[in-house]
Amino acid sequence: MSAVYLVTGGSGLVGSAIKQVVDRDAVEGEKWIFLSSKDGDLKIRSDCDAIFDKHKPTHVIHLAAKVGGLFANMQQKVEFYRENIMMNDNVMECCRIHKVQKLVSYLSTCIFPDKTTYPIDETMLHAGPPHPSNEGYAYAKRMVDTMNRAYAEEYGCNFTSIIPTNIYGPRDNFSIQNGHVIPGLIHKCFIAKRDNTPFTIWGSGTPLRQFMYSEDLAELTLWVVREYHSPEPIIISVGEEAEVSIKDVAMAVVKAMDFKGEVVFDTSKADGQFKKTASNAKLRTFKPDHKFVSIEEGVKKAVDWFVDNYDEARK
């Protein structure tokens, strides 16, 4: 019997990167289905049942989630908790009922304890409360990790989770107001070059982050689906040595965009957390030789995609 891989939230940044890798490295006997919200509402059990009945997946990558920025998380804690809990519960239970061979769900480093030491690793996920601003989302996501172990213990299910650090790449959300750091900077720099205005970066540019090109995450996700068989979560990230400042990233965008104008750091805007370093030591025990795309190369690919697809890009 052929393997049927079902990807929820399959039209976003990570889903489209997985599709690109799957198309590039096609494996005979594998069928891939990338769902979007138009295929059904995963919060509704009957919709979820209908999707599983229709496609009969053998493997599921669960990317779909209710996500949002700081303000939305602070204002809608109930909705962020309930909607993610409903989605995750329906997907997990359908995977059990349909005897799915492997379920891989996505978590986020923002669900780790607010008060912690660095680097954070997989053992620290439940070691204290998350930051109050996103506790609705964080506790819903933490429950995925708890239930992975519970399903394994009670039903023998092969469920696990990936905790990625900051992801960027083609087909991202390039919104300046609501997007993440790199796509927001790319869009800002594009406008500054087009309009011959200064390229203004919010904050001092000193905070440090680990950024991962979406295709790297896609390749490693496929490895997790096929070869990592433990309910314990695994952090997928570049190493601590690859941490870069926001200023470094902004300058990489400037170079890739061939922007010749003025670059301004608006220090009246808050920097946010200085660092939130994650350890990829566990990943390296399994994949010691994986070579991550450098920030310069990845930013150049993301910039080129945005420029070439400006009219269609999410922004």
C-alpha positions, 0 to 999 in steps of 0.5 A: 500500500502506498503512503499518503502524507497529509499536511494541515496548514499546507499552503503557508510558509512551511507547507509550501517549503515541504511541497517544494522539497517533496516535488524535488526529491519525489519518492515512488509510492508516496502521495502528498496532500496539502490542505488549506482552510478551504478544505475544511475547518479542523476545529469542527470534528465532523470536518476533520472526520470527513478529511480523514475519511476522504484521504485516508492518510498514513502520515500526518504533518500538523502545521495548522494553528491559530497564530497572531502577533503580540497584540492579538495574543494578549487580547484573545487568550481564550480564542488562542487557547480554545481554537488550538486545543480544538484543532489539535484534539480533533487531529490527534483523535482522528489519527488514532481512530484511522490508525495513522502510522505517524503524526508530527505536530509543530510547536514553537519556541515561544511556548517555553518558560518565560523565566529560564536559562539559555540555551533552552532545550527539549527538557525545559518545555514545562519547567515554568509558566510561559510569558503572560502575553501568549499563555493561551497559545502556549498552554494549548501547544504544550498540551500537544507534547503532553498528549503525544506521550499519553497517546503513545502510552495508552494506545501505542500511537507514534506521535511526536512534535517539532519545535522550530526556531525563527523560520523565513523564506519564499511564500512567507507573510511579508506584512510589515505590521503583522509579519515576522522579522525577516519578511517585514524587513524585506518588504520595508527595504523593497519600499525604501528602494522603490520610493527612494526613502530611508530604510528604517529598522525598528529598535537598535538592531542588537537582539540576537536570533536563530533564523532558519531557511524554510527549505532546511526545516522542510528537509528535516521535517521529512526526516522526522516523519520518516526516521525519528520515532519518539514522542519526545519533542525535538528542536529543529534549529541552526546552532548557537554559533549561527545566532545573528543580530537583527542588524546583521539580518538587515544588512543582509537584506540591504545587500540582497536588495542592492539598496543604496539609500540611507539605513536608520535604526529607530531606537525609540522602538522597543527591542524586545527580548535580547536573546532566546537561544535554543540548543540543537544538540539533540538534533545533531546527535541524529543529523551531525552533518546537516549543512544549514543554508547561511543567513546571507544565502537564505535572505538572498533567495527570500528577497529574490522570490519577493521581488519576482512575486511582489504582486502575489506575495502575502503582505 
